[in-house]
Amino acid sequence: MTGIKDVAERAGLSVATVSRALSGKGHVSPASRERARAAAAELGFVLSYHASSLASGRTHNVGLVVPSVHRWFFSAVIEGASAALLEAGYDLTLYNIGENPAHRHSVFSDFLLRKRVDAVIAVSLELSEAEIQQLHAMHRPIVGIGGPLPGASTIRINDAAIAMQATNHLLGLGHTKIAHITGSETYDQDFQLPGTRRGGFEKAMNDAGCPVRPEWIVTADFTIEGSYAAARQLLASAPERPTAVFAASDEMAIGTILAARDFGLRIPEDLSVMGIDGHDLGNVMGLTTIDQDAKGQGALAVHTLLGAINNGLVLEPEDAEHPTKLVVRTSTAVPKVGSA
């Protein structure tokens, strides 16, 4: 059976160089990497990651834990992390814990502790002290996405600040009658994202001397369908309609646009709509948003972990703020004269 020594002889390289070239780990010149891959292809050799793991103690596998896979943000983070891992020659094990507390307990108290992964990425999960301690006991680096985790390296955006920025964009256009579509209490469990963004909205309104009208704050479930229903109720039942809506996510903003069209409202002439996310549909819908680069957050988490793994370094706890970008499209404009 063909072995790595045969590949090394065919390529005229050392076994160590061939191993680095085929595994993607360590520095190898492009010419040597191509020679090693060509020799492996000619001989039909495939590097045994099992044997490599036994020798190095590494699995070349990263575990990624998410609360859901059907919501856009989580799927975008997974896409960014997956692409970065593939590029680095690593496998991805996905743990979708859903809304079942038993599944979450099993992942953190059993699956991850089997040490079948070299590192862990936890997305939008406010881990308990016990869960953090269990992960640290694995002696595997951890990166969290979405909020600060005690004793772990984290990547997050400043939700309060970008909510203020979104609201200030509408205020800067001249809107004073602004509604807010936020998440329900169900989505306030980990890192209190809906409440934080609502707080940013209210602060911007208060700072501008504009009233926050309770009837113009409605809740939805962060989906297009849910926000469509909520926005229809808002636009149909309010004695006075707002001139602008700031939605706590792009999907909820898109649902609002669809609901507004049902009432014959033109976007942005009759109603300006603003979101947060950087959703792929935003460009199609002409949605003004604050892009939080979810794919980039997933890729950065991977690069942070692999840097620690490859250098044999301990990943120091650090709370890193990921940059965001205001993207102005056609869903926002100055209000009609006399309607602001």
C-alpha positions in Angstrom: 0.0 0.0 0.0 1.3 3.4 -1.0 2.6 5.4 2.0 3.8 9.0 2.6 7.4 7.9 2.1 6.6 6.7 -1.4 5.1 10.1 -2.1 8.1 11.9 -0.7 10.4 9.8 -3.0 8.3 10.5 -6.0 8.2 14.2 -5.3 11.9 14.4 -4.3 10.9 16.0 -1.0 11.3 15.1 2.7 8.5 13.2 4.5 8.0 16.2 6.8 7.6 18.6 3.8 5.1 16.3 2.1 3.1 16.0 5.3 2.9 19.8 5.7 2.0 20.2 2.0 -0.8 17.7 2.0 -2.2 18.7 5.4 -2.1 22.4 4.8 -0.3 22.9 8.1 3.0 24.8 8.3 5.0 26.7 5.7 5.7 25.0 2.4 6.7 26.8 -0.8 4.0 26.8 -3.6 6.4 24.8 -5.9 6.9 22.1 -3.2 3.2 21.9 -2.4 2.4 21.4 -6.0 5.0 18.6 -6.4 3.7 16.9 -3.3 0.1 17.0 -4.5 1.0 15.9 -8.0 3.0 12.9 -6.6 0.1 12.0 -4.2 -2.3 12.1 -7.1 -0.1 9.9 -9.3 0.2 7.3 -6.6 -3.4 7.5 -5.4 -2.3 8.5 -1.9 -4.6 10.2 0.6 -3.3 11.5 3.9 -4.6 9.6 6.9 -6.0 12.2 9.3 -6.6 9.5 11.8 -2.9 8.6 11.9 -2.0 12.2 11.9 -4.3 12.8 14.8 -2.8 10.0 16.8 0.7 11.3 16.2 -0.1 15.0 16.9 -3.0 14.8 19.3 -5.0 17.0 16.9 -8.3 16.0 15.2 -8.2 18.8 12.5 -11.8 19.4 13.4 -13.5 22.4 15.0 -16.8 22.3 16.8 -19.3 25.0 16.1 -22.4 25.4 18.4 -25.4 27.4 17.2 -28.9 27.9 18.7 -30.4 27.5 15.2 -29.5 26.9 11.5 -32.6 28.4 9.9 -32.1 32.0 10.9 -30.0 34.1 8.5 -27.3 35.3 10.9 -26.4 31.8 12.1 -26.3 30.3 8.6 -24.1 33.2 7.5 -21.7 32.7 10.4 -21.6 29.0 9.6 -20.9 29.7 5.9 -18.0 32.1 6.8 -16.5 29.6 9.3 -16.9 26.6 7.0 -15.1 28.4 4.1 -12.2 29.4 6.3 -11.9 25.8 7.8 -12.0 24.2 4.3 -9.2 26.6 3.2 -7.2 25.5 6.2 -7.8 21.8 5.7 -10.0 21.4 8.8 -13.3 19.6 9.2 -16.4 21.2 10.8 -18.7 19.5 13.3 -21.9 21.5 13.7 -24.0 21.3 16.9 -27.5 22.7 16.4 -28.9 22.8 19.9 -32.3 24.3 19.0 -34.7 25.3 21.8 -34.3 22.0 23.7 -32.4 22.5 27.0 -31.5 18.8 27.0 -29.7 19.2 23.7 -27.6 22.1 25.0 -26.7 20.1 28.1 -25.7 17.1 26.1 -23.4 19.2 23.8 -21.6 20.9 26.6 -21.5 18.0 29.1 -20.8 15.2 26.8 -20.2 15.7 23.0 -17.6 18.4 23.3 -15.9 16.7 26.3 -15.1 13.7 24.1 -12.2 15.8 22.7 -13.1 15.1 19.1 -12.5 18.7 18.2 -9.4 20.9 18.4 -11.4 24.1 19.2 -14.9 25.4 19.8 -16.9 28.3 18.4 -20.0 29.2 20.3 -22.4 31.5 18.4 -24.9 33.8 20.3 -24.8 31.6 23.4 -24.4 33.2 26.8 -22.6 30.3 28.4 -22.9 29.7 32.1 -19.8 29.6 34.3 -20.2 25.8 34.5 -20.2 25.5 30.7 -17.2 27.7 30.4 -15.3 25.6 33.0 -16.2 22.4 31.2 -14.8 23.8 28.0 -11.7 25.0 29.6 -11.2 21.6 31.1 -10.8 20.2 27.6 -7.7 22.4 27.2 -9.1 23.5 23.8 -9.3 27.1 22.7 -12.8 28.7 22.7 -14.1 31.7 20.7 -17.6 33.1 21.3 -19.5 35.2 18.7 -22.3 37.5 19.8 -21.4 38.7 23.2 -18.8 38.7 26.0 -17.9 35.3 27.6 -16.0 35.3 30.9 -12.6 33.7 30.4 -12.9 33.3 26.7 -12.0 35.2 23.5 -15.1 36.8 21.9 -16.1 38.6 18.8 -19.2 40.8 18.8 -20.7 44.0 17.5 -21.8 47.0 19.6 -25.6 46.4 19.3 -26.5 49.5 21.3 -24.3 51.8 19.2 -25.4 50.5 15.8 -29.1 50.8 16.9 -28.4 54.4 17.7 -26.6 54.8 14.4 -29.6 53.3 12.5 -32.0 55.6 14.3 -29.8 58.6 13.9 -29.7 57.9 10.1 -33.5 58.3 10.0 -33.5 61.3 12.4 -30.8 62.9 10.1 -33.2 62.6 7.2 -35.8 64.6 9.1 -37.9 61.8 10.5 -39.3 62.3 14.0 -42.3 59.8 13.8 -40.3 56.6 13.9 -41.6 53.1 14.9 -39.4 50.2 16.0 -39.9 46.5 15.4 -38.1 44.5 18.0 -37.7 40.8 19.0 -40.0 39.2 21.5 -38.8 38.1 25.0 -38.0 34.7 23.6 -35.0 36.2 21.8 -33.9 38.2 24.8 -32.4 35.2 26.6 -28.8 35.2 25.3 -27.1 38.6 25.4 -30.4 40.4 25.5 -30.0 41.5 21.8 -33.6 42.8 21.2 -33.5 44.8 24.5 -30.1 46.2 23.7 -31.1 47.4 20.2 -34.3 48.8 21.6 -32.3 50.7 24.2 -30.1 52.2 21.5 -33.2 53.2 19.5 -34.8 54.9 22.6 -31.6 56.7 23.5 -31.2 58.1 20.1 -34.8 59.3 20.1 -34.6 60.8 23.6 -31.3 62.5 22.7 -33.0 64.1 19.7 -36.0 65.2 21.8 -38.4 62.9 19.9 -41.1 61.0 21.8 -41.0 57.2 21.8 -44.6 56.1 21.3 -45.4 52.8 22.9 -48.0 51.9 20.2 -45.2 52.2 17.7 -43.0 49.6 19.3 -44.1 46.1 18.2 -42.5 42.7 18.5 -41.9 39.9 16.0 -39.8 36.8 15.8 -36.9 38.0 13.6 -38.4 36.4 10.5 -39.9 38.0 7.4 -43.2 36.3 8.0 -43.5 37.3 11.6 -42.6 40.9 11.0 -44.9 41.1 8.0 -47.8 40.2 10.3 -46.6 42.6 13.0 -46.1 45.5 10.6 -49.5 45.0 9.0 -51.0 45.3 12.5 -48.9 48.5 13.2 -49.8 50.2 9.9 -53.5 49.2 10.1 -54.3 49.9 13.7 -52.3 53.0 14.7 -54.4 56.3 14.7 -51.4 57.9 13.1 -48.8 56.2 10.9 -45.1 56.6 11.4 -43.0 58.0 8.6 -40.2 55.6 9.2 -39.6 52.1 10.8 -36.3 50.9 12.3 -36.4 47.1 12.4 -34.0 45.2 14.7 -33.0 42.9 11.8 -33.0 42.9 8.0 -35.5 40.1 7.8 -37.9 42.1 9.9 -37.3 45.2 7.8 -38.1 43.2 4.6 -41.3 42.0 6.2 -42.2 45.6 7.0 -41.6 46.6 3.4 -43.9 43.9 2.1 -46.6 44.9 4.6 -46.4 48.5 3.6 -46.9 47.7 0.0 -50.1 45.9 0.9 -51.5 49.2 2.1 -50.3 51.0 -1.0 -47.5 52.8 0.8 -44.5 53.6 -1.4 -41.0 52.9 -0.1 -39.4 55.4 0.7 -41.8 58.2 -0.3 -44.5 57.2 2.2 -42.5 55.1 4.6 -38.7 54.8 5.1 -37.5 51.4 6.4 -34.1 50.6 8.0 -32.6 47.3 9.2 -29.5 45.8 10.7 -27.6 42.8 9.4 -26.3 42.9 5.9 -28.7 40.2 4.7 -28.2 38.8 1.1 -31.7 40.0 0.2 -30.9 43.6 1.2 -29.5 44.6 -2.1 -32.5 43.1 -4.0 -35.0 45.0 -1.7 -33.0 48.2 -1.8 -32.8 48.0 2.0 -30.8 50.6 3.9 -29.0 48.6 6.7 -26.0 48.4 8.9 -23.9 45.5 7.7 -22.4 43.4 10.6 -20.5 41.1 8.3 -21.7 37.8 9.7 -19.6 35.7 7.3 -16.6 37.7 8.3 -17.3 37.1 12.0 -17.3 33.3 11.4 -14.1 33.5 9.4 -12.4 35.7 12.0 -13.3 33.2 14.7 -11.7 30.4 12.7 -8.5 32.4 12.0 -8.3 33.3 15.7 -8.6 29.7 16.8 -6.2 28.3 14.2 -3.6 30.9 15.0 -3.6 29.7 18.6 -3.6 26.0 17.6 -0.8 26.3 15.0 1.4 28.4 17.3 0.8 26.3 20.4 -0.3 29.4 22.2 -2.9 29.8 24.9 -5.8 31.9 23.6 -6.0 34.8 26.0 -9.5 36.2 26.9 -10.3 39.2 24.7 -13.5 40.9 23.9 -13.1 42.1 20.3 -15.6 44.5 18.6 -16.2 43.6 15.0 -16.5 46.6 12.6 -19.9 47.4 11.0 -20.8 49.5 8.0 -23.8 51.7 7.2 -25.1 50.8 3.7 -27.5 53.4 2.4 -29.9 52.2 -0.3 -33.3 53.3 -1.6 -35.5 52.3 1.3 -34.8 55.5 3.3 -35.3 59.1 2.2 -36.4 62.5 3.6 -40.1 62.4 4.8 -42.8 64.1 2.7 -43.3 67.8 3.5 -45.5 68.1 6.6 -45.4 64.5 7.6 -42.1 64.3 9.6 
